[in-house]
Amino acid sequence: MKKILLLCALTFCLADFCFAKEKFKPGPDLQRLADYMTGYFSSEAQALADTDYFDIRLRMQRVWQNRTDGYWLYVEQAVAGYEAKPYRQRVYRVSQIDTDLFQSRIYKIPEPLRFASAWQEKNPLANLTPESLEYKPGTLIILMSKPDGSFVGSTIGKECPSELHGAVYTSTQVMINAEGLDTWDRGYDQNDEQVWGPEKSGYIFKKIENFPLE
């Protein structure tokens, strides 16, 4: 797995170049991945079973449908009951690298709170462009499709920097399928000791509602 991730780190730029030159024709696996990722998700069941976890609401909605370089998704996370004030707002670009390899790039939104609840709009983020976003270095997530139809992946090594609670880098692991997604974000210090994030496992988000891709 590590060798594959390192290989992907060297080749994803070439994949971006190919997407830019050719008309966007999503294959069935890329379309399935994007379909799995879009929707309304909740960690309520996990929070009720284990008080170490919060009830988090996650919504991912497709934006900029005319783009030819992958699926762009607006991502919004909030504590249940405080959806009007999300604590995380991002844009993901999901594209394909190889037959069973995919990538998700994460971008920051300028003044994000002005777009709170934008997932409800017919054309979310219509007043923004990809050029106005800030790519977060090291946040690239490489995903592999599995025989059971799921997708698993992670960030690459120590490439994702962090300054939160004394961390120097962040590690993210994800698993995505038709039922929902699991995400495990953790921060590590210079001695590779975990300093923030869940220790037992990641957050388990169950899909509550599908959002159509088209």
SEZARO-897776 format. One record per atom (N, C-alpha, C): atom name; x, y, z; chain; residue number from 1; residue in one letter. Coordinates in steps of 0.02 Angstrom, whole numbers. Each point is the difference from the previous one (the first is absolute). Layout:
SEZARO-897776
   atom        x        y        z   kette    nr   rest
     CA        X        Y        Z       A   NUM      A
...
//
This chain:
SEZARO-897776
   atom        x        y        z   kette    nr   rest
      N       41      -60        0       A     1      M
     CA      -41       60        0       A     1      M
      C       43       63        0       A     1      M
      N       53        1       41       A     2      K
     CA       44       59        4       A     2      K
      C       34       12      -67       A     2      K
      N       22      -54      -33       A     3      K
     CA       33        8      -65       A     3      K
      C      -48       30      -51       A     3      K
      N      -62      -22        3       A     4      I
     CA      -50       25      -47       A     4      I
      C      -13       74       12       A     4      I
      N       -4       20       64       A     5      L
     CA      -12       70       16       A     5      L
      C       57       44      -23       A     5      L
      N       62      -23        8       A     6      L
     CA       58       39      -22       A     6      L
      C        0        6      -76       A     6      L
      N      -18      -53      -34       A     7      L
     CA       -4        2      -73       A     7      L
      C      -52       51      -21       A     7      L
      N      -57        0       35       A     8      C
     CA      -53       47      -17       A     8      C
      C       22       72       10       A     8      C
      N       40       12       52       A     9      A
     CA       24       67       14       A     9      A
      C       41       27      -58       A     9      A
      N       34      -45      -36       A    10      L
     CA       41       20      -56       A    10      L
      C      -40        8      -64       A    10      L
      N      -57      -33       -5       A    11      T
     CA      -36       -3      -63       A    11      T
      C      -63       42       -2       A    11      T
      N      -25       27       58       A    12      F
     CA      -64       34       -2       A    12      F
      C        2       64      -42       A    12      F
      N       59       32       -6       A    13      C
     CA        5       60      -41       A    13      C
      C      -12      -17      -74       A    13      C
      N       27      -57      -21       A    14      L
     CA      -11      -22      -68       A    14      L
      C      -73      -13      -12       A    14      L
      N      -34      -30       49       A    15      A
     CA      -72      -13       -6       A    15      A
      C      -38       66       -7       A    15      A
      N       19       51       38       A    16      D
     CA      -32       65       -4       A    16      D
      C        7       29      -70       A    16      D
      N       60       -8      -29       A    17      F
     CA       14       26      -66       A    17      F
      C      -45      -33      -52       A    17      F
      N      -10      -65        7       A    18      C
     CA      -42      -36      -47       A    18      C
      C      -73       23        6       A    18      C
      N      -23       10       61       A    19      F
     CA      -69       23        9       A    19      F
      C      -10       69      -31       A    19      F
      N       51       42        4       A    20      A
     CA       -6       67      -27       A    20      A
      C       -5        0      -76       A    20      A
      N       32      -48      -33       A    21      K
     CA        2       -1      -73       A    21      K
      C      -60      -36      -30       A    21      K
      N      -29      -48       36       A    22      E
     CA      -53      -41      -29       A    22      E
      C      -67       19       30       A    22      E
      N      -52      -13      -39       A    23      K
     CA      -68       12       25       A    23      K
      C      -14      -47       58       A    23      K
      N      -33       26       51       A    24      F
     CA      -13      -39       61       A    24      F
      C      -51      -54      -15       A    24      F
      N       22      -62        4       A    25      K
     CA      -43      -58      -11       A    25      K
      C        9      -47       60       A    25      K
      N      -37       12       53       A    26      P
     CA       10      -41       60       A    26      P
      C      -15      -73      -12       A    26      P
      N       46      -43       19       A    27      G
     CA      -11      -72       -4       A    27      G
      C      -50      -21       54       A    27      G
      N      -25      -61       -4       A    28      P
     CA      -50      -22       49       A    28      P
      C       25        0       71       A    28      P
      N       64      -16       11       A    29      D
     CA       26       -2       68       A    29      D
      C        8       70       30       A    29      D
      N       23       47      -40       A    30      L
     CA        5       69       24       A    30      L
      C      -69       28       15       A    30      L
      N      -47      -13      -44       A    31      Q
     CA      -68       23       12       A    31      Q
      C      -30      -32       63       A    31      Q
      N       15      -64       11       A    32      R
     CA      -24      -33       60       A    32      R
      C       31       29       63       A    32      R
      N       64       15       -3       A    33      L
     CA       34       32       57       A    33      L
      C      -32       67       16       A    33      L
      N      -10       41      -51       A    34      A
     CA      -30       66       11       A    34      A
      C      -72       -7       26       A    34      A
      N      -36      -50      -24       A    35      D
     CA      -68      -12       23       A    35      D
      C        0      -20       74       A    35      D
      N       47      -42       20       A    36      Y
     CA        6      -20       70       A    36      Y
      C       16       61       44       A    36      Y
      N       40       46      -26       A    37      M
     CA       23       56       41       A    37      M
      C      -51       56        7       A    37      M
      N      -46        6      -47       A    38      T
     CA      -49       54        4       A    38      T
      C      -60      -22       41       A    38      T
      N      -24       46       41       A    39      G
     CA      -57      -16       41       A    39      G
      C        4       30       70       A    39      G
      N      -47      -22       42       A    40      Y
     CA       -5       23       69       A    40      Y
      C       19      -60       44       A    40      Y
      N       49       11       45       A    41      F
     CA       27      -53       42       A    41      F
      C       -4       21       74       A    41      F
      N       -5      -50       44       A    42      S
     CA       -4       14       72       A    42      S
      C       39      -53       39       A    42      S
      N       32       23       54       A    43      S
     CA       35      -45       46       A    43      S
      C      -41      -10       64       A    43      S
      N      -65       14       -4       A    44      E
     CA      -42       -4       60       A    44      E
      C        2      -69       33       A    44      E
      N       -5      -53      -40       A    45      A
     CA       -1      -68       28       A    45      A
      C       64      -14       39       A    45      A
      N       57       20      -26       A    46      Q
     CA       63      -10       34       A    46      Q
      C        3       40       65       A    46      Q
      N      -24       62       -3       A    47      A
     CA        1       43       60       A    47      A
      C      -45      -27       55       A    47      A
      N      -56      -30      -18       A    48      L
     CA      -45      -29       49       A    48      L
      C       31      -62       32       A    48      L
      N       40      -37      -38       A    49      A
     CA       31      -61       25       A    49      A
      C       64       13       39       A    49      A
      N       33       57      -14       A    50      D
     CA       65       14       31       A    50      D
      C        5       75       11       A    50      D
      N        1       22       62       A    51      T
     CA        1       72       16       A    51      T
      C       67       33      -16       A    51      T
      N       49      -38      -21       A    52      D
     CA       63       31      -21       A    52      D
      C       -7       34      -68       A    52      D
      N      -57      -12      -34       A    53      Y
     CA      -10       27      -67       A    53      Y
      C      -59       48        1       A    53      Y
      N        5       53      -41       A    54      F
     CA      -53       49       -6       A    54      F
      C      -49      -19      -56       A    54      F
      N      -59       27        5       A    55      D
     CA      -49       -7      -54       A    55      D
      C       15       54      -51       A    55      D
      N       30      -21      -55       A    56      I
     CA       21       47      -53       A    56      I
      C      -43      -11      -62       A    56      I
      N      -19       55      -31       A    57      R
     CA      -38       -3      -62       A    57      R
      C       45       22      -58       A    57      R
      N        2      -39      -52       A    58      L
     CA       44       11      -57       A    58      L
      C      -42        2      -64       A    58      L
      N       10       51      -39       A    59      R
     CA      -35        5      -64       A    59      R
      C       50       14      -55       A    59      R
      N       -7      -37      -55       A    60      M
     CA       44       10      -58       A    60      M
      C      -45        6      -62       A    60      M
      N        7       55      -35       A    61      Q
     CA      -42       15      -58       A    61      Q
      C       44       19      -60       A    61      Q
      N      -18      -26      -58       A    62      R
     CA       39       15      -60       A    62      R
      C       -8       73      -20       A    62      R
      N       55       30      -23       A    63      V
     CA        0       69      -25       A    63      V
      C       35        2      -68       A    63      V
      N      -11       54      -37       A    64      W
     CA       34       12      -63       A    64      W
      C       -3      -60      -47       A    64      W
      N      -61      -19      -17       A    65      Q
     CA      -11      -60      -39       A    65      Q
      C       30        2      -70       A    65      Q
      N       16       60      -24       A    66      N
     CA       28        6      -67       A    66      N
      C       76       -8       -1       A    66      N
      N       30       -8       57       A    67      R
     CA       73      -10        2       A    67      R
      C       18      -66      -34       A    67      R
      N       59        1      -32       A    68      T
     CA       22      -59      -37       A    68      T
      C       61      -34       32       A    68      T
      N       12       15       63       A    69      D
     CA       59      -28       33       A    69      D
      C      -18      -39       63       A    69      D
      N      -57      -34       -1       A    70      G
     CA      -21      -41       56       A    70      G
      C      -64       24       31       A    70      G
      N      -19      -32       54       A    71      Y
     CA      -59       20       39       A    71      Y
      C       23       48       55       A    71      Y
      N      -32       58        4       A    72      W
     CA       14       48       53       A    72      W
      C      -58       -2       50       A    72      W
      N       17       -7       64       A    73      L
     CA      -50       -8       53       A    73      L
      C        9       53       54       A    73      L
      N      -56       32       18       A    74      Y
     CA        1       45       58       A    74      Y
      C      -13      -42       62       A    74      Y
      N       43        8       51       A    75      V
     CA       -3      -43       60       A    75      V
      C      -11       45       61       A    75      V
      N      -49      -20       41       A    76      E
     CA      -16       40       59       A    76      E
      C      -12      -47       59       A    76      E
      N       35       14       56       A    77      Q
     CA       -7      -40       61       A    77      Q
      C      -21       45       57       A    77      Q
      N      -46      -25       42       A    78      A
     CA      -23       38       58       A    78      A
      C      -22      -47       55       A    78      A
      N        5       23       62       A    79      V
     CA      -27      -37       56       A    79      V
      C      -76        1       -5       A    79      V
      N      -33      -56       13       A    80      A
     CA      -73       -4       -3       A    80      A
      C      -32       55       42       A    80      A
      N      -47       35      -28       A    81      G
     CA      -33       55       35       A    81      G
      C       32       67      -14       A    81      G
      N       59        0      -32       A    82      Y
     CA       35       62      -16       A    82      Y
      C       18        2      -74       A    82      Y
      N      -44      -28      -41       A    83      E
     CA       15       -4      -71       A    83      E
      C        9       68      -33       A    83      E
      N      -30       52       28       A    84      A
     CA        7       67      -28       A    84      A
      C       70       29       10       A    84      A
      N       39      -32       44       A    85      K
     CA       68       24       13       A    85      K
      C       49      -59       -8       A    85      K
      N       11      -22      -62       A    86      P
     CA       46      -57      -11       A    86      P
      C       71       16       22       A    86      P
      N       34      -50       27       A    87      Y
     CA       69       10       22       A    87      Y
      C       50      -19      -55       A    87      Y
      N      -25      -30      -54       A    88      R
     CA       46      -17      -55       A    88      R
      C      -38        7      -66       A    88      R
      N       30       38      -45       A    89      Q
     CA      -27        9      -68       A    89      Q
      C       57       -6      -49       A    89      Q
      N       -7      -45      -47       A    90      R
     CA       54      -13      -48       A    90      R
      C      -30      -13      -68       A    90      R
      N       43       -2      -50       A    91      V
     CA      -19      -25      -66       A    91      V
      C       48      -58      -17       A    91      V
      N      -29      -55      -21       A    92      Y
     CA       40      -58      -21       A    92      Y
      C       -3       -5      -76       A    92      Y
      N       56      -18      -31       A    93      R
     CA       -1      -18      -71       A    93      R
      C       18      -74       -5       A    93      R
      N      -46      -39      -26       A    94      V
     CA        9      -72       -4       A    94      V
      C       12      -19      -73       A    94      V
      N       55      -35      -13       A    95      S
     CA       17      -19      -69       A    95      S
      C       32      -69        0       A    95      S
      N       11      -25      -59       A    96      Q
     CA       27      -68       -8       A    96      Q
      C       72        2      -25       A    96      Q
      N       42      -43       30       A    97      I
     CA       70       -4      -18       A    97      I
      C       14      -58      -46       A    97      I
      N      -28      -57       18       A    98      D
     CA       11      -62      -38       A    98      D
      C      -63      -43        5       A    98      D
      N        4      -61      -24       A    99      T
     CA      -58      -44       -2       A    99      T
      C      -36       -4       67       A    99      T
      N       37      -12       54       A   100      D
     CA      -32       -7       66       A   100      D
      C       29       49       50       A   100      D
      N       29       56      -24       A   101      L
     CA       29       50       44       A   101      L
      C      -32       68      -12       A   101      L
      N      -14       35       56       A   102      F
     CA      -35       63       -3       A   102      F
      C       33       49       49       A   102      F
      N      -15       64       -9       A   103      Q
     CA       28       49       45       A   103      Q
      C      -53       51       20       A   103      Q
      N        7       26       60       A   104      S
     CA      -43       53       24       A   104      S
      C       45       56       25       A   104      S
      N       -4       58      -32       A   105      R
     CA       38       59       21       A   105      R
      C      -46       45       42       A   105      R
      N       28       30       52       A   106      I
     CA      -39       40       46       A   106      I
      C       20       74       -5       A   106      I
      N      -50       43       -6       A   107      Y
     CA       11       72       -8       A   107      Y
      C      -36       39       55       A   107      Y
      N       33       54       22       A   108      K
     CA      -31       45       49       A   108      K
      C      -40       54      -37       A   108      K
      N      -55       21       32       A   109      I
     CA      -43       52      -28       A   109      I
      C       13       66       35       A   109      I
      N        9       55      -36       A   110      P
     CA        9       65       32       A   110      P
      C      -64       22       35       A   110      P
      N        6       24       61       A   111      E
     CA      -58       21       40       A   111      E
      C      -56      -51       -4       A   111      E
      N       11      -60       23       A   112      P
     CA      -46      -55      -12       A   112      P
      C      -70        8       30       A   112      P
      N       -6       33       57       A   113      L
     CA      -66        4       33       A   113      L
      C      -53       35      -42       A   113      L
      N       20       41      -48       A   114      R
     CA      -49       32      -43       A   114      R
      C      -35      -50      -44       A   114      R
      N       28      -61       -5       A   115      F
     CA      -30      -53      -40       A   115      F
      C      -32      -55       42       A   115      F
      N       -9       13       65       A   116      A
     CA      -31      -49       44       A   116      A
      C      -69      -20      -28       A   116      A
      N      -12      -66        0       A   117      S
     CA      -63      -29      -26       A   117      S
      C       -7        7      -76       A   117      S
      N       54       15      -35       A   118      A
     CA       -3        6      -73       A   118      A
      C      -18      -65      -34       A   118      A
      N        8      -56       35       A   119      W
     CA      -18      -65      -29       A   119      W
      C      -74       -4      -18       A   119      W
      N      -41       44       30       A   120      Q
     CA      -72       -1      -14       A   120      Q
      C      -17       35      -66       A   120      Q
      N       45       39      -27       A   121      E
     CA      -14       40      -59       A   121      E
      C       -1      -42      -64       A   121      E
      N      -34       25      -50       A   122      K
     CA       -3      -35      -64       A   122      K
      C       68       -3      -33       A   122      K
      N       37       55        3       A   123      N
     CA       68        3      -28       A   123      N
      C       48       23       54       A   123      N
      N       21      -44       45       A   124      P
     CA       44       20       55       A   124      P
      C       66       30      -24       A   124      P
      N       22       52       33       A   125      L
     CA       63       33      -13       A   125      L
      C        4       29      -70       A   125      L
      N      -58       20      -28       A   126      A
     CA       -1       27      -68       A   126      A
      C       42       63       -6       A   126      A
      N        8       36       55       A   127      N
     CA       38       63       -2       A   127      N
      C       75      -10       14       A   127      N
      N       20      -63        8       A   128      L
     CA       71      -15       10       A   128      L
      C       28      -35      -62       A   128      L
      N       66        1       -6       A   129      T
     CA       34      -38      -53       A   129      T
      C       57      -39       32       A   129      T
      N       22      -54      -31       A   130      P
     CA       57      -38       28       A   130      P
      C       62       43       10       A   130      P
      N        7       52      -42       A   131      E
     CA       59       43        5       A   131      E
      C        0       41       65       A   131      E
      N      -58        8       31       A   132      S
     CA       -4       39       62       A   132      S
      C       12      -42       62       A   132      S
      N        8      -65      -10       A   133      L
     CA       11      -46       56       A   133      L
      C       74       -6       15       A   133      L
      N       15      -25       60       A   134      E
     CA       69      -11       21       A   134      E
      C       11      -75       10       A   134      E
      N       44      -28      -40       A   135      Y
     CA       15      -71        8       A   135      Y
      C       39      -10       65       A   135      Y
      N      -19      -51       38       A   136      K
     CA       35      -15       63       A   136      K
      C       55      -51      -14       A   136      K
      N       63       22        1       A   137      P
     CA       55      -46      -17       A   137      P
      C        0      -62       45       A   137      P
      N       11      -57      -32       A   138      G
     CA        5      -62       38       A   138      G
      C      -66      -34       14       A   138      G
      N      -55       33      -17       A   139      T
     CA      -66      -29       17       A   139      T
      C      -26      -47      -54       A   139      T
      N       40      -13      -50       A   140      L
     CA      -20      -47      -52       A   140      L
      C      -14      -69       30       A   140      L
      N      -58      -28      -15       A   141      I
     CA      -18      -67       23       A   141      I
      C       -3      -46      -60       A   141      I
      N       37      -55        3       A   142      I
     CA        0      -50      -53       A   142      I
      C      -47      -56       21       A   142      I
      N      -45      -19      -46       A   143      L
     CA      -50      -51       14       A   143      L
      C        7      -58      -49       A   143      L
      N      -13      -60       25       A   144      M
     CA        0      -61      -41       A   144      M
      C      -68      -31        2       A   144      M
      N      -24      -24      -58       A   145      S
     CA      -63      -37        0       A   145      S
      C       14      -72       20       A   145      S
      N      -46      -28       39       A   146      K
     CA        7      -68       25       A   146      K
      C      -50      -47      -34       A   146      K
      N       13      -65        1       A   147      P
     CA      -45      -48      -33       A   147      P
      C      -72        3       26       A   147      P
      N      -10       21       63       A   148      D
     CA      -68        3       27       A   148      D
      C      -36       64      -20       A   148      D
      N       32       42      -41       A   149      G
     CA      -32       61      -22       A   149      G
      C       16       61       41       A   149      G
      N       34       -8       56       A   150      S
     CA       17       57       42       A   150      S
      C       65       33      -24       A   150      S
      N       16       57       30       A   151      F
     CA       62       36      -15       A   151      F
      C       35       13       66       A   151      F
      N       66      -12        1       A   152      V
     CA       39       13       60       A   152      V
      C       61       42      -19       A   152      V
      N       22       43       46       A   153      G
     CA       57       41      -16       A   153      G
      C       25       40       59       A   153      G
      N       49       43      -14       A   154      S
     CA       30       40       53       A   154      S
      C       42       55      -30       A   154      S
      N       22       45       43       A   155      T
     CA       51       48      -19       A   155      T
      C       66      -37       -7       A   155      T
      N       51       34      -25       A   156      I
     CA       64      -32      -15       A   156      I
      C       51       17       54       A   156      I
      N       20      -50       39       A   157      G
     CA       53        9       49       A   157      G
      C      -11       59       47       A   157      G
      N       50       44        4       A   158      K
     CA       -2       58       44       A   158      K
      C       -8       64      -40       A   158      K
      N      -29       -5      -60       A   159      E
     CA       -3       57      -46       A   159      E
      C      -50       54       19       A   159      E
      N      -48      -16       45       A   160      C
     CA      -52       48       17       A   160      C
      C       19       37       64       A   160      C
      N       21       63       -4       A   161      P
     CA       24       37       59       A   161      P
      C      -58       19       46       A   161      P
      N       16        8       65       A   162      S
     CA      -48       22       49       A   162      S
      C       35       36       57       A   162      S
      N      -33       49       29       A   163      E
     CA       27       35       59       A   163      E
      C      -48       -5       58       A   163      E
      N      -53      -39       -7       A   164      L
     CA      -51       -6       51       A   164      L
      C       24      -40       60       A   164      L
      N       -4       29       59       A   165      H
     CA       18      -33       63       A   165      H
      C       69      -32       -2       A   165      H
      N       47       34      -30       A   166      G
     CA       69      -23       -1       A   166      G
      C       17      -51      -53       A   166      G
      N      -47      -14      -44       A   167      A
     CA       13      -48      -54       A   167      A
      C       43       32      -54       A   167      A
      N       36      -42      -37       A   168      V
     CA       39       24      -57       A   168      V
      C      -27      -30      -65       A   168      V
      N      -38      -54        5       A   169      Y
     CA      -32      -27      -60       A   169      Y
      C      -64      -37       18       A   169      Y
      N      -43       -7      -50       A   170      T
     CA      -64      -33        8       A   170      T
      C       -4      -62      -43       A   170      T
      N      -33      -51       26       A   171      S
     CA      -13      -60      -38       A   171      S
      C      -76       -9       -6       A   171      S
      N      -23      -15      -61       A   172      T
     CA      -71      -11      -11       A   172      T
      C       -9      -67      -35       A   172      T
      N      -44      -42       26       A   173      Q
     CA      -18      -63      -31       A   173      Q
      C      -75        1      -13       A   173      Q
      N      -20      -26      -58       A   174      V
     CA      -71        1      -17       A   174      V
      C      -22      -67      -30       A   174      V
      N      -63      -16       10       A   175      M
     CA      -32      -57      -32       A   175      M
      C      -69       24      -22       A   175      M
      N      -17      -11      -64       A   176      I
     CA      -61       26      -28       A   176      I
      C      -38      -57      -35       A   176      I
      N      -65       -5       15       A   177      N
     CA      -41      -48      -36       A   177      N
      C      -71       27       -5       A   177      N
      N      -46      -41      -25       A   178      A
     CA      -69       23      -11       A   178      A
      C      -35       17       65       A   178      A
      N       22      -28       56       A   179      E
     CA      -33       11       65       A   179      E
      C       22       64       34       A   179      E
      N       59       25      -19       A   180      G
     CA       26       60       32       A   180      G
      C       76        3       -5       A   180      G
      N       31       32       48       A   181      L
     CA       73        5       -1       A   181      L
      C       28        4       70       A   181      L
      N       61      -26        8       A   182      D
     CA       37        3       62       A   182      D
      C       60       45      -11       A   182      D
      N       12       48       44       A   183      T
     CA       58       43       -6       A   183      T
      C       37        2       67       A   183      T
      N       66       -5       -4       A   184      W
     CA       41        0       60       A   184      W
      C       56       52       -9       A   184      W
      N       -9       58       31       A   185      D
     CA       49       54       -2       A   185      D
      C       39        1       65       A   185      D
      N       67        0       -5       A   186      R
     CA       42        1       59       A   186      R
      C       60       46      -11       A   186      R
      N       20       34       54       A   187      G
     CA       59       43       -3       A   187      G
      C       58      -30       39       A   187      G
      N       61        7      -27       A   188      Y
     CA       59      -30       32       A   188      Y
      C       54       54        8       A   188      Y
      N       38       -7       55       A   189      D
     CA       55       47       12       A   189      D
      C       64      -24      -35       A   189      D
      N       55       35       12       A   190      Q
     CA       63      -16      -34       A   190      Q
      C       28      -68       19       A   190      Q
      N      -25      -28       55       A   191      N
     CA       21      -67       22       A   191      N
      C      -49      -54      -22       A   191      N
      N      -45       18      -44       A   192      D
     CA      -51      -46      -26       A   192      D
      C      -48      -24       55       A   192      D
      N       -9       41       51       A   193      E
     CA      -48      -15       53       A   193      E
      C      -66       36      -17       A   193      E
      N      -56      -35        7       A   194      Q
     CA      -64       30      -14       A   194      Q
      C      -17       52       53       A   194      Q
      N      -20       60      -22       A   195      V
     CA      -15       54       46       A   195      V
      C      -72       24       -7       A   195      V
      N      -35      -18      -51       A   196      W
     CA      -71       14       -5       A   196      W
      C      -34      -50      -47       A   196      W
      N      -66       -1        7       A   197      G
     CA      -40      -46      -41       A   197      G
      C      -21      -62       38       A   197      G
      N      -51      -35      -23       A   198      P
     CA      -24      -60       34       A   198      P
      C       55      -53        4       A   198      P
      N        3      -34       56       A   199      E
     CA       52      -51        9       A   199      E
      C      -24      -70      -17       A   199      E
      N      -64      -14        9       A   200      K
     CA      -25      -68      -10       A   200      K
      C      -15      -15      -73       A   200      K
      N      -32       46      -33       A   201      S
     CA      -18       -9      -71       A   201      S
      C      -24       67      -26       A   201      S
      N      -14        2      -64       A   202      G
     CA      -24       62      -30       A   202      G
      C      -75       10       10       A   202      G
      N      -25       53      -30       A   203      Y
     CA      -72       15        3       A   203      Y
      C      -36      -42      -53       A   203      Y
      N      -57      -27       19       A   204      I
     CA      -41      -40      -44       A   204      I
      C      -61       40      -21       A   204      I
      N       -2       20      -63       A   205      F
     CA      -55       40      -25       A   205      F
      C      -47      -44      -42       A   205      F
      N      -61       -5       22       A   206      K
     CA      -50      -37      -38       A   206      K
      C      -37       46      -47       A   206      K
      N       -9      -22      -62       A   207      K
     CA      -36       42      -49       A   207      K
      C      -74        2       16       A   207      K
      N      -27       61        8       A   208      I
     CA      -70       10       15       A   208      I
      C      -40       15      -63       A   208      I
      N       33       37      -46       A   209      E
     CA      -35       21      -61       A   209      E
      C       49        5      -57       A   209      E
      N      -22      -20      -59       A   210      N
     CA       41        8      -61       A   210      N
      C      -12       67      -31       A   210      N
      N       54       32      -25       A   211      F
     CA       -7       60      -41       A   211      F
      C       17      -19      -71       A   211      F
      N      -42       14      -49       A   212      P
     CA       15      -20      -69       A   212      P
      C       61       35      -28       A   212      P
      N       38      -36      -41       A   213      L
     CA       59       28      -31       A   213      L
      C      -18       49      -56       A   213      L
      N      -54      -13      -34       A   214      E
     CA      -19       41      -58       A   214      E
      C      -48       55       21       A   214      E
//
